[in-house]
């Protein structure tokens, strides 16, 4: 049985907006769904407009379409659904400009809502199941010439009992305008595609349901941007934004899922996102069966080191890969130490030396000086005989081009260009033919383009080759392990350092989240900056790494003198096969 309601005047929208600002839900024909926890979610002609538990409001307002590009990102055209302002002022304006709206109740768990605005028509479909509501919105751009640049949806004001915690992306519009699509998932700034918020009483989980690898932003705007109010006022406004332009006369469909639950554990709140993630990316696309320590050898120095006696600017001694003596000394130094420590191998940074044209770590990483190429078999043969791995630094995000007669620069590779991908794949395959099975991916991993590039690269090189990306987001973890640098902070050296601590730059949360999505993921780390003094009785960085399921990366000059201690420590966490003593299934 169907129960339609249509409102054609602006007056109802004005009343709804006023009620929204006054903290009241507008009266209208509605569909009310009650979850197993007793949480009531109400859909009216304003869309999802009220969420409550035992007469306590959790969220109220409406769900409306607007254009985020001009108002928040400072780009695009202003003719279609473009409004200014923040949170409640913005959504009140959007609600007021709806010329006609209607609701059609199709069943106890299914309703459609239609909003007619000056230059756009949006049809929403709400489907309830247990704690979840799936929202499907189809926007039609009716303007004869203007583009709807960045479709956005919002209008729900969440009222938490206290300042919420969780994964709630939010930036000032000045930062949005400066950074653009860099704030959208997947990216270095927005590492996790699902969002959750909890005040300890109620949990909110939100998942985009975009098809394929696509940008999305779940945005939790502050109710008050005053410096002393932002985090302290327990009110947030939720928006869902996609940088997916709709041409004049065109239409697109957008989907998301909202979970409201009395269970506040983030794993429960983000379970719909995990399901969406696995249907999009599948399982981990590479092996994760060797977490033993790795040695790093920074062999290039700088331009000033380039001389007639050192034409490629290498560091001296065993780092002179252009000399047979240097290669032999390196093997004599590292192989016994790695065997004693139980390490898996070495990754070289700057294996081609220092190029006089610049770019410290080159995108043409497979181009080796003739002398290095000639001597490389010494490395490959001896490491293979010792059952150890070779790896090199790469830069897959970039292409090297000439800046002027003496200097090179880099430009971004095009992940959608088959010729670019063929060139990149060829570079990796060349180094694999030279015996390399580990790759550090410099300046890579923190964008949608990087995810697409890594997907292509993983398909080409197969699951056996290990890669470690400098930057990371959850989508990249489906195709590559990660590298991070870990800093030490003495208590009081920053406002947030309440105790002595190690802080990985990728954050431990991403690693925990990635393991929840995909099982064990390879992560290597080295200690980097030291802020303050590390007490003698404080745990070593290697202890911290192992305790947090991270592979220590040990400098080439350190491992010979610490091999026995490292081996003893590693055996407490990793078995003889290179697996963690406590394993996480994928």
C-alpha positions as CSV (number, residue, x, y, z in Angstrom):
1,X,0.0,0.0,0.0
2,X,1.4,3.5,-0.9
3,X,0.8,6.7,1.0
4,X,2.0,9.8,-1.0
5,X,2.4,13.3,0.4
6,X,3.2,16.3,-1.7
7,X,4.0,19.8,-0.5
8,X,4.3,22.4,-3.3
9,X,4.8,25.7,-1.4
10,X,8.0,27.2,0.0
11,X,6.2,27.8,3.2
12,X,6.6,24.2,4.4
13,X,10.3,24.3,3.7
14,X,10.6,27.5,5.6
15,X,8.7,26.0,8.5
16,X,10.9,22.9,8.4
17,X,14.1,25.0,8.4
18,X,12.8,27.1,11.4
19,X,11.9,23.9,13.3
20,X,15.3,22.5,12.5
21,X,17.0,25.6,14.0
22,X,14.7,25.5,17.0
23,X,15.5,21.9,17.8
24,X,12.2,20.5,16.8
25,X,11.3,17.9,14.1
26,X,8.7,19.3,11.6
27,X,5.3,17.5,11.6
28,X,4.6,15.7,8.4
29,X,3.5,12.3,7.0
30,X,6.3,10.0,7.9
31,X,7.9,6.5,7.9
32,X,9.2,5.6,11.3
33,X,11.6,2.6,11.5
34,X,12.6,1.3,14.9
35,X,15.9,-0.6,15.2
36,X,16.4,-3.7,17.5
37,X,18.0,-1.3,20.0
38,X,14.8,0.8,20.1
39,X,16.3,3.7,18.1
40,X,13.6,5.4,15.9
41,X,14.6,6.8,12.5
42,X,12.1,9.0,10.8
43,X,11.7,9.9,7.1
44,X,9.5,12.8,6.1
45,X,9.2,14.9,3.0
46,X,12.5,16.4,4.2
47,X,14.2,13.0,4.0
48,X,15.8,11.4,7.0
49,X,14.8,14.1,9.4
50,X,14.8,12.7,13.0
51,X,16.7,10.0,15.0
52,X,15.9,9.4,18.6
53,X,16.1,7.0,21.5
54,X,13.6,7.0,24.3
55,X,12.4,10.5,23.4
56,X,16.1,11.7,23.4
57,X,17.0,13.3,20.1
58,X,20.1,11.9,18.4
59,X,19.8,13.8,15.1
60,X,17.3,16.1,13.4
61,X,17.0,18.3,10.4
62,X,16.7,16.8,6.9
63,X,18.6,15.4,4.0
64,X,19.1,17.8,1.1
65,X,21.1,18.1,-2.1
66,X,23.5,21.1,-2.7
67,X,26.6,22.0,-4.6
68,X,29.8,22.1,-2.4
69,X,32.1,23.3,-5.1
70,X,31.5,27.1,-4.9
71,X,30.6,27.4,-1.2
72,X,33.3,25.2,0.4
73,X,35.9,24.7,-2.3
74,X,35.9,28.0,-4.1
75,X,35.6,26.5,-7.6
76,X,33.0,25.8,-10.2
77,X,29.8,27.4,-11.3
78,X,27.2,28.9,-8.9
79,X,24.0,28.5,-10.9
80,X,23.0,25.0,-9.7
81,X,22.4,24.3,-6.0
82,X,25.1,26.7,-4.8
83,X,24.8,28.0,-1.3
84,X,27.1,29.7,1.1
85,X,27.7,29.6,4.9
86,X,28.3,26.9,7.4
87,X,26.2,24.1,9.0
88,X,22.8,25.2,10.2
89,X,22.8,28.4,8.1
90,X,23.7,26.5,5.0
91,X,21.1,23.8,5.5
92,X,18.4,26.2,6.4
93,X,19.0,28.0,3.1
94,X,18.9,24.7,1.2
95,X,15.7,23.7,2.9
96,X,14.1,27.0,2.2
97,X,14.8,26.8,-1.5
98,X,13.0,23.5,-2.1
99,X,10.0,24.5,-4.2
100,X,8.2,21.1,-4.0
101,X,8.8,18.0,-2.0
102,X,6.9,14.7,-1.5
103,X,7.2,11.4,0.3
104,X,5.9,8.1,-0.9
105,X,5.8,5.3,1.6
106,X,6.2,1.9,-0.2
107,X,6.4,-0.4,2.8
108,X,7.3,-0.4,6.5
109,X,11.0,-0.2,5.6
110,X,11.0,1.6,2.3
111,X,10.1,5.2,1.2
112,X,11.0,7.6,-1.6
113,X,11.3,11.3,-1.3
114,X,11.4,13.9,-4.1
115,X,12.8,17.4,-3.9
116,X,12.3,19.9,-6.6
117,X,14.7,22.9,-6.6
118,X,15.1,25.7,-9.1
119,X,17.6,23.9,-11.3
120,X,17.7,20.4,-10.0
121,X,15.5,17.5,-9.1
122,X,16.6,14.9,-6.5
123,X,14.9,11.6,-5.8
124,X,15.8,9.8,-2.7
125,X,15.2,6.2,-1.8
126,X,15.4,5.1,1.9
127,X,15.6,1.4,2.8
128,X,15.8,0.2,6.4
129,X,17.2,-3.1,7.7
130,X,18.0,-3.5,11.4
131,X,20.3,-0.7,12.5
132,X,21.0,0.5,8.9
133,X,19.4,2.8,6.4
134,X,20.6,2.8,2.9
135,X,20.1,6.2,1.1
136,X,20.2,6.3,-2.7
137,X,20.0,9.7,-4.3
138,X,19.5,10.5,-7.9
139,X,20.3,14.2,-8.9
140,X,19.1,15.6,-12.2
141,X,20.7,18.8,-13.4
142,X,18.0,20.7,-15.1
143,X,20.0,23.9,-15.8
144,X,20.4,24.5,-19.6
145,X,24.1,25.3,-19.5
146,X,25.7,25.2,-16.0
147,X,27.5,22.2,-14.4
148,X,26.6,20.9,-11.0
149,X,30.3,20.6,-10.0
150,X,30.4,18.8,-6.7
151,X,27.1,17.1,-5.6
152,X,26.7,17.1,-1.8
153,X,24.1,16.0,0.7
154,X,23.5,17.1,4.2
155,X,21.3,18.6,6.8
156,X,21.3,16.2,9.7
157,X,22.4,17.8,13.0
158,X,23.7,15.2,15.4
159,X,23.4,16.0,19.1
160,X,25.8,14.0,21.1
161,X,25.7,13.7,24.9
162,X,29.3,14.9,25.0
163,X,32.0,15.7,22.5
164,X,32.2,12.7,20.1
165,X,35.2,10.6,19.3
166,X,35.9,8.7,16.1
167,X,36.9,9.1,12.5
168,X,35.2,12.4,11.7
169,X,36.9,14.4,8.9
170,X,36.5,18.1,9.2
171,X,38.5,21.1,7.8
172,X,37.8,24.8,7.5
173,X,36.5,25.8,4.1
174,X,39.7,27.9,3.5
175,X,41.7,24.6,3.8
176,X,39.2,22.8,1.5
177,X,39.6,25.5,-1.1
178,X,43.4,25.3,-0.8
179,X,43.6,21.5,-0.9
180,X,40.8,20.5,-3.2
181,X,40.4,16.8,-3.9
182,X,43.3,16.0,-1.5
183,X,40.8,15.9,1.4
184,X,38.7,13.3,-0.3
185,X,39.2,9.6,0.4
186,X,41.3,7.8,-0.7
187,X,44.2,10.1,0.2
188,X,47.0,10.8,2.6
189,X,44.7,13.3,4.4
190,X,41.7,11.0,4.4
191,X,43.0,7.5,4.9
192,X,39.9,5.6,5.9
193,X,36.8,5.7,3.7
194,X,34.3,4.8,6.4
195,X,33.4,7.2,9.2
196,X,32.2,6.7,12.7
197,X,31.3,8.8,15.7
198,X,30.4,8.0,19.3
199,X,29.7,9.7,22.6
200,X,29.9,6.4,24.5
201,X,26.1,6.2,24.5
202,X,25.3,6.0,20.8
203,X,27.4,5.1,17.8
204,X,27.1,6.4,14.3
205,X,28.7,4.6,11.3
206,X,28.6,5.9,7.8
207,X,29.8,4.2,4.6
208,X,29.9,5.5,1.1
209,X,28.7,3.0,-1.5
210,X,30.3,4.4,-4.6
211,X,31.0,1.9,-7.3
212,X,34.7,1.1,-8.1
213,X,37.6,3.3,-6.9
214,X,36.1,6.7,-6.4
215,X,36.6,9.8,-4.3
216,X,34.2,10.6,-1.5
217,X,34.1,12.8,1.6
218,X,32.1,12.1,4.8
219,X,32.3,15.5,6.5
220,X,31.4,16.3,10.1
221,X,31.1,20.1,10.3
222,X,31.3,21.9,13.6
223,X,28.3,23.6,14.9
224,X,30.4,26.5,16.1
225,X,33.8,27.3,14.6
226,X,35.0,29.5,17.4
227,X,38.4,28.2,18.7
228,X,37.0,27.4,22.1
229,X,33.9,25.7,20.8
230,X,34.8,23.5,17.9
231,X,35.7,20.3,19.7
232,X,33.9,21.2,22.9
233,X,30.3,21.6,21.5
234,X,28.8,18.1,21.1
235,X,27.0,18.9,17.9
236,X,28.1,17.9,14.4
237,X,26.5,18.3,11.0
238,X,27.0,15.4,8.6
239,X,27.6,15.8,4.9
240,X,28.4,13.4,2.1
241,X,30.2,14.9,-0.9
242,X,31.4,13.5,-4.2
243,X,33.6,15.5,-6.7
244,X,31.5,14.0,-9.6
245,X,30.3,16.8,-11.9
246,X,26.8,16.5,-13.4
247,X,26.6,18.1,-16.8
248,X,23.6,20.2,-17.9
249,X,20.7,17.8,-18.6
250,X,22.5,14.9,-17.0
251,X,21.9,12.9,-13.9
252,X,23.9,10.7,-11.4
253,X,23.1,8.4,-8.6
254,X,24.8,8.5,-5.2
255,X,24.6,5.9,-2.4
256,X,25.6,5.7,1.3
257,X,24.7,3.7,4.3
258,X,24.1,5.0,7.8
259,X,24.2,2.8,10.9
260,X,22.8,4.0,14.3
261,X,23.5,1.7,17.2
262,X,23.9,1.4,21.0
263,X,27.0,-0.7,20.2
264,X,29.8,1.8,20.1
265,X,32.8,-0.3,19.0
266,X,34.1,1.1,15.8
267,X,34.3,-2.4,14.2
268,X,30.6,-2.8,14.6
269,X,29.8,0.7,13.4
270,X,32.0,0.2,10.3
271,X,30.9,-3.3,9.5
272,X,28.9,-2.0,6.4
273,X,32.1,-0.2,5.2
274,X,34.1,-3.4,5.5
275,X,31.5,-5.2,3.4
276,X,31.6,-2.5,0.8
277,X,35.4,-2.4,0.9
278,X,35.8,-6.1,0.3
279,X,33.3,-6.1,-2.5
280,X,35.2,-3.2,-4.2
281,X,38.9,-4.3,-3.6
282,X,38.6,-8.0,-2.6
283,X,41.1,-9.6,-0.3
284,X,44.7,-8.5,0.1
285,X,46.3,-8.9,-3.4
286,X,49.8,-9.9,-2.2
287,X,51.5,-12.2,0.2
288,X,52.2,-11.1,3.8
289,X,54.2,-14.0,5.1
290,X,57.6,-12.5,6.0
291,X,57.8,-9.8,8.7
292,X,61.5,-10.2,9.6
293,X,63.6,-7.2,10.0
294,X,65.0,-5.4,6.9
295,X,68.3,-3.5,6.4
296,X,68.3,-0.2,4.6
297,X,71.4,1.1,2.7
298,X,71.4,4.8,1.6
299,X,74.2,4.6,-0.9
300,X,73.9,7.9,-2.8
301,X,75.1,11.1,-1.2
302,X,74.6,14.4,-3.0
303,X,75.7,16.5,-6.1
304,X,78.7,17.8,-4.2
305,X,80.0,14.3,-3.8
306,X,80.3,13.9,-7.6
307,X,84.0,14.0,-8.6
308,X,86.2,12.4,-11.2
309,X,87.1,9.7,-8.6
310,X,83.4,9.3,-7.6
311,X,81.5,10.1,-10.8
312,X,78.1,8.9,-9.4
313,X,78.2,10.6,-6.0
314,X,78.1,7.5,-3.9
315,X,79.0,7.4,-0.2
316,X,82.4,5.8,0.3
317,X,83.6,2.4,1.3
318,X,81.1,-0.5,1.0
319,X,78.5,1.9,-0.5
320,X,80.5,2.3,-3.7
321,X,78.2,0.1,-5.8
322,X,80.2,1.2,-8.9
323,X,83.3,-0.6,-7.7
324,X,83.6,-4.4,-7.5
325,X,85.5,-3.9,-4.2
326,X,82.6,-1.9,-2.8
327,X,80.1,-4.6,-3.8
328,X,82.2,-7.3,-2.2
329,X,82.7,-5.4,1.0
330,X,79.0,-4.7,1.2
331,X,78.1,-8.4,0.9
332,X,80.8,-9.3,3.4
333,X,79.4,-6.8,5.9
334,X,75.7,-7.3,5.6
335,X,75.1,-11.0,4.7
336,X,76.6,-12.4,8.0
337,X,74.8,-9.7,10.1
338,X,71.5,-10.4,8.4
339,X,71.8,-14.1,8.9
340,X,72.7,-13.6,12.6
341,X,69.7,-11.2,13.1
342,X,67.3,-13.4,11.2
343,X,66.7,-10.6,8.7
344,X,65.1,-11.0,5.3
345,X,67.2,-8.7,3.2
346,X,68.3,-5.2,2.2
347,X,66.7,-2.3,0.4
348,X,69.0,0.1,-1.4
349,X,68.1,3.8,-1.7
350,X,69.9,5.6,-4.4
351,X,71.1,2.5,-6.1
352,X,71.9,4.6,-9.2
353,X,74.0,7.0,-7.3
354,X,73.4,10.7,-7.4
355,X,72.3,11.9,-10.8
356,X,73.9,15.3,-11.7
357,X,70.6,16.4,-13.1
358,X,68.9,16.1,-9.7
359,X,66.0,14.2,-8.3
360,X,67.5,12.4,-5.3
361,X,65.4,9.3,-5.7
362,X,64.7,8.9,-9.4
363,X,61.5,7.8,-11.2
364,X,63.9,6.1,-13.7
365,X,65.1,3.9,-10.9
366,X,66.0,1.0,-13.2
367,X,68.6,3.0,-15.1
368,X,71.9,2.1,-13.4
369,X,75.3,3.5,-14.2
370,X,77.3,1.0,-16.4
371,X,79.7,0.1,-13.6
372,X,76.8,-0.6,-11.2
373,X,75.0,-2.6,-13.8
374,X,78.1,-4.6,-14.4
375,X,78.7,-5.4,-10.7
376,X,75.1,-6.0,-9.8
377,X,75.4,-9.7,-10.3
378,X,77.7,-9.8,-7.3
379,X,74.9,-8.6,-5.1
380,X,72.3,-10.8,-6.8
381,X,74.3,-14.0,-6.7
382,X,75.6,-13.7,-3.1
383,X,72.3,-12.6,-1.6
384,X,70.4,-15.4,-3.5
385,X,72.9,-18.0,-2.3
386,X,72.4,-16.7,1.3
387,X,68.6,-17.0,0.8
388,X,68.3,-13.2,1.4
389,X,66.3,-10.7,-0.5
390,X,67.3,-7.6,-2.5
391,X,65.2,-4.5,-2.8
392,X,65.5,-1.0,-4.2
393,X,63.9,2.4,-3.9
394,X,61.5,3.4,-6.6
395,X,59.3,6.4,-7.4
396,X,56.3,5.2,-9.2
397,X,54.2,8.3,-8.9
398,X,56.4,10.4,-11.2
399,X,58.0,10.7,-14.6
400,X,61.3,12.5,-14.9
401,X,61.5,15.3,-17.6
402,X,63.9,18.0,-18.4
403,X,63.5,21.3,-16.6
404,X,66.4,23.0,-18.4
405,X,69.7,21.9,-20.0
406,X,71.2,20.8,-16.6
407,X,68.3,20.0,-14.4
408,X,65.4,17.5,-14.3
409,X,62.0,17.8,-12.7
410,X,59.2,15.3,-12.1
411,X,55.6,15.3,-13.2
412,X,52.8,13.0,-12.1
413,X,52.3,9.8,-14.0
414,X,48.8,9.2,-15.5
415,X,47.3,6.1,-14.1
416,X,44.7,6.0,-16.8
417,X,47.3,6.1,-19.7
418,X,48.2,2.5,-20.8
419,X,51.5,3.8,-22.2
420,X,52.5,5.3,-18.8
421,X,51.6,2.1,-17.0
422,X,53.5,0.0,-19.5
423,X,56.6,2.2,-19.0
424,X,56.3,1.9,-15.2
425,X,55.7,-1.8,-15.3
426,X,58.7,-2.3,-17.5
427,X,60.9,-0.5,-14.9
428,X,59.8,-2.9,-12.1
429,X,60.2,-5.9,-14.3
430,X,63.7,-4.9,-15.2
431,X,64.7,-4.8,-11.5
432,X,62.9,-8.0,-10.8
433,X,65.0,-9.6,-13.6
434,X,68.1,-8.3,-11.7
435,X,66.9,-10.2,-8.6
436,X,64.9,-7.7,-6.7
437,X,61.8,-8.9,-4.8
438,X,61.3,-5.9,-2.5
439,X,60.5,-2.3,-3.5
440,X,60.2,0.9,-1.4
441,X,57.7,3.2,-3.2
442,X,59.0,6.8,-2.5
443,X,56.6,9.7,-2.5
444,X,53.7,7.3,-3.3
445,X,50.5,6.0,-1.9
446,X,48.5,9.0,-0.8
447,X,46.0,9.6,-3.7
448,X,43.4,8.1,-5.8
449,X,45.8,8.0,-8.8
450,X,48.3,6.1,-6.6
451,X,45.7,3.5,-5.7
452,X,44.9,3.0,-9.4
453,X,48.6,2.8,-10.3
454,X,49.3,0.3,-7.6
455,X,46.4,-1.9,-8.6
456,X,47.8,-2.0,-12.2
457,X,51.3,-2.6,-10.9
458,X,50.2,-5.4,-8.5
459,X,48.4,-7.1,-11.4
460,X,51.6,-7.0,-13.4
461,X,54.2,-8.1,-10.9
462,X,52.0,-10.6,-9.1
463,X,51.5,-11.4,-5.4
464,X,55.1,-12.6,-4.5
465,X,56.8,-9.2,-4.9
466,X,56.7,-7.1,-1.7
467,X,56.2,-3.4,-1.9
468,X,56.2,-0.7,0.9
469,X,54.6,2.6,0.1
470,X,55.7,5.8,1.8
471,X,52.2,7.1,2.1
472,X,49.1,5.1,2.6
473,X,45.3,4.9,2.8
474,X,43.1,1.8,3.4
475,X,42.5,1.3,-0.4
476,X,46.2,1.2,-1.1
477,X,46.6,-1.5,1.5
478,X,44.7,-3.9,-0.7
479,X,47.7,-3.8,-3.1
480,X,50.8,-2.9,-1.1
481,X,52.4,-2.9,2.3
482,X,53.5,0.4,3.9
483,X,56.6,2.1,5.1
484,X,56.6,4.7,7.9
485,X,59.0,6.7,10.0
486,X,58.6,6.7,13.7
487,X,59.5,9.7,15.9
488,X,60.2,9.8,19.6
489,X,58.6,12.5,21.8
490,X,59.7,13.1,25.3
491,X,56.9,14.0,27.7
492,X,56.2,17.7,27.4
493,X,58.0,18.4,24.2
494,X,54.6,19.0,22.6
495,X,51.2,19.9,24.0
496,X,49.9,16.4,23.4
497,X,52.9,14.4,24.6
498,X,51.6,13.5,28.0
499,X,54.2,10.7,28.4
500,X,57.3,9.5,26.6
501,X,56.2,7.9,23.4
502,X,57.0,6.7,19.9
503,X,54.7,8.0,17.1
504,X,54.6,6.4,13.7
505,X,53.9,9.0,11.0
506,X,51.2,6.9,9.3
507,X,49.6,6.4,12.7
508,X,48.9,3.1,14.5
509,X,45.1,3.5,13.8
510,X,45.5,3.0,10.0
511,X,47.5,-0.2,10.6
512,X,44.9,-1.5,13.1
513,X,42.2,-0.7,10.6
514,X,44.0,-2.2,7.7
515,X,44.5,-5.5,9.6
516,X,40.8,-5.5,10.4
517,X,40.0,-5.1,6.7
518,X,42.7,-7.4,5.2
519,X,44.5,-9.4,7.8
520,X,48.2,-9.0,8.3
521,X,49.7,-6.2,6.3
522,X,53.5,-5.7,5.9
523,X,54.7,-2.5,7.5
524,X,58.3,-1.5,7.9
525,X,59.5,1.4,10.0
526,X,62.7,3.1,11.1
527,X,63.2,5.5,14.0
528,X,63.6,9.0,12.7
529,X,63.4,12.2,14.7
530,X,64.1,12.3,18.4
531,X,62.4,15.1,20.3
532,X,64.0,15.2,23.7
533,X,66.0,12.4,25.3
534,X,65.1,8.7,25.4
535,X,65.6,7.4,28.9
536,X,67.9,4.4,29.3
537,X,65.2,2.3,30.8
538,X,62.7,3.2,28.0
539,X,61.8,0.5,25.4
540,X,63.9,0.5,22.3
541,X,62.3,1.5,19.0
542,X,62.7,-2.1,17.8
543,X,60.8,-3.4,20.8
544,X,58.0,-0.8,20.0
545,X,57.9,-1.9,16.3
546,X,57.6,-5.6,17.1
547,X,55.1,-5.0,19.8
548,X,52.9,-3.2,17.3
549,X,53.4,-5.7,14.5
550,X,55.8,-3.6,12.5
551,X,59.0,-4.8,10.8
552,X,62.1,-2.9,12.0
553,X,64.2,-1.2,9.3
554,X,67.8,-1.2,10.5
555,X,70.6,1.0,9.0
556,X,73.4,-0.8,7.2
557,X,76.0,0.5,9.6
558,X,74.0,-0.5,12.7
559,X,73.1,-4.1,12.1
560,X,76.6,-5.6,12.2
561,X,77.1,-4.5,15.8
562,X,73.5,-5.3,17.0
563,X,72.7,-8.4,15.1
564,X,72.7,-10.8,18.0
565,X,70.5,-8.6,20.2
566,X,68.1,-8.0,17.3
567,X,67.8,-11.7,16.6
568,X,67.1,-12.5,20.2
569,X,64.4,-9.8,20.3
570,X,62.8,-10.8,17.0
571,X,62.4,-14.5,18.0
572,X,60.0,-13.4,20.8
573,X,57.6,-12.1,18.1
574,X,58.3,-13.8,14.8
575,X,58.6,-17.5,14.1
576,X,61.3,-19.2,11.9
577,X,59.1,-18.8,8.8
578,X,58.9,-15.0,9.2
579,X,55.3,-15.0,10.5
580,X,54.0,-13.3,13.6
581,X,53.6,-15.6,16.6
582,X,50.0,-14.5,16.8
583,X,48.6,-14.4,13.3
584,X,45.7,-12.4,11.9
585,X,43.7,-14.2,9.2
586,X,42.7,-12.3,6.1
